[in-house]
Amino acid sequence: KQVISSEEMVHKIHAALDARTDPDFVVIARCDAYAVTGWEDTVRRCKEYSDAGADVVFVDGIKSEEDLQAYAKDLPNLHRMYNGDLFSTQEVAALGYKLMICGGTIWLIYQQLRDSFAELKATGKVDTSRYGSRLEVANLLGLQEVYELESKYGVN
């Protein structure tokens, strides 16, 4: 694993902020330095990223309760994000984290796909009662807004 300089990352944060048109869009600065240059450098970088305007900082590589607590203790005034499934949302919130994502939930989708393909292979079909509707997916993805933009600009 390699990391870019903090100066380069600050430039990227400024670019993201300049490009932001929606005030609800959150700029998250990911810091991968923990595994490469250690905790002290990670803390320094996160402070720089926050000072540069990042709305949230995310330290990659949190693997233990001690890591999670150090992250909260050493960066108390920053909006922090935790990515993982080692801790509950309640535990993370109690330490003052503002955002949590569970990237591992992608494996739930993988298992569903695998089960569906096994069912298709075994029976020749998949039980459609488990499907979400096309409209639900379109709404989730915000396709109506895309369709409106296409109509506005004459895109077919």
Secondary structure in CASP SS format (residue, H / E / C, confidence):
PFRMAT SS
TARGET T0000
AUTHOR 0000-0000-0000
METHOD secondary structure of the structure
MODEL  1
K C 1.00
Q C 1.00
V C 1.00
I C 1.00
S C 1.00
S H 1.00
E H 1.00
E H 1.00
M H 1.00
V H 1.00
H H 1.00
K H 1.00
I H 1.00
H H 1.00
A H 1.00
A H 1.00
L H 1.00
D H 1.00
A H 1.00
R C 1.00
T C 1.00
D C 1.00
P C 1.00
D C 1.00
F C 1.00
V C 1.00
V C 1.00
I E 1.00
A E 1.00
R E 1.00
C E 1.00
D C 1.00
A C 1.00
Y H 1.00
A H 1.00
V H 1.00
T H 1.00
G C 1.00
W H 1.00
E H 1.00
D H 1.00
T H 1.00
V H 1.00
R H 1.00
R H 1.00
C H 1.00
K H 1.00
E H 1.00
Y H 1.00
S H 1.00
D H 1.00
A C 1.00
G C 1.00
A C 1.00
D C 1.00
V E 1.00
V E 1.00
F E 1.00
V E 1.00
D C 1.00
G C 1.00
I C 1.00
K C 1.00
S C 1.00
E H 1.00
E H 1.00
D H 1.00
L H 1.00
Q H 1.00
A H 1.00
Y H 1.00
A H 1.00
K H 1.00
D H 1.00
L C 1.00
P C 1.00
N C 1.00
L C 1.00
H C 1.00
R E 1.00
M E 1.00
Y E 1.00
N E 1.00
G C 1.00
D C 1.00
L C 1.00
F C 1.00
S C 1.00
T H 1.00
Q H 1.00
E H 1.00
V H 1.00
A H 1.00
A H 1.00
L C 1.00
G C 1.00
Y C 1.00
K C 1.00
L E 1.00
M E 1.00
I E 1.00
C C 1.00
G H 1.00
G H 1.00
T H 1.00
I H 1.00
W H 1.00
L H 1.00
I H 1.00
Y H 1.00
Q H 1.00
Q H 1.00
L H 1.00
R H 1.00
D H 1.00
S H 1.00
F H 1.00
A H 1.00
E H 1.00
L H 1.00
K H 1.00
A H 1.00
T H 1.00
G C 1.00
K C 1.00
V C 1.00
D C 1.00
T H 1.00
S H 1.00
R H 1.00
Y C 1.00
G C 1.00
S C 1.00
R H 1.00
L H 1.00
E H 1.00
V H 1.00
A H 1.00
N H 1.00
L H 1.00
L H 1.00
G C 1.00
L H 1.00
Q H 1.00
E H 1.00
V H 1.00
Y H 1.00
E H 1.00
L H 1.00
E H 1.00
S H 1.00
K H 1.00
Y C 1.00
G C 1.00
V C 1.00
N C 1.00
END
